[in-house]
Amino acid sequence: MGGSCGVGGTILILAGPQHAEIPQEERVLNNIEVVMDISGSMSAPYGDGTRSTEALQAINDFTTFRKDDAFGSPSSATKSSTGCR
């Protein structure tokens, strides 16, 4: 039985933190909110698709490029201060 405790203790030590020091670089998280026009004009042809499909592709490309940031979008129930719908 004594031999198995030695192996378990070794695994525990190896699984622990390897460096007990403060990281050299601090990670900065950017919160980015995405807002998109959903009016009828977004169905107009643009490039190989519509304005809407091109805008969605641009948002996808941007969020993929900025993979270390946090993204969100406002609730669809939110109305702008100008009263636009």
GISULSUL-V132282 format. One record per backbone hydrogen bond with DSSP energy under -0.5 kcal/mol. CO is the residue of the C=O (numbers start at 1). NH is the residue of the N-H. Records with the same first field share a line. If there is no record, write none. Layout:
CO=NH, NH
//
This chain:
1=5
2=6
3=7
4=8
5=9
6=10
7=11
8=12
9=13
10=14
11=15
12=16
13=16
27=29
28=30
30=32, 70
32=72
39=42
40=43
41=44
42=52
44=51
46=49
49=46
50=54
51=55
52=56
53=57
54=58
55=59
56=60
57=61
58=62
59=63
60=64
61=65
62=66
64=67
65=67
66=69
70=32
72=34
75=78
80=83
84=80
//
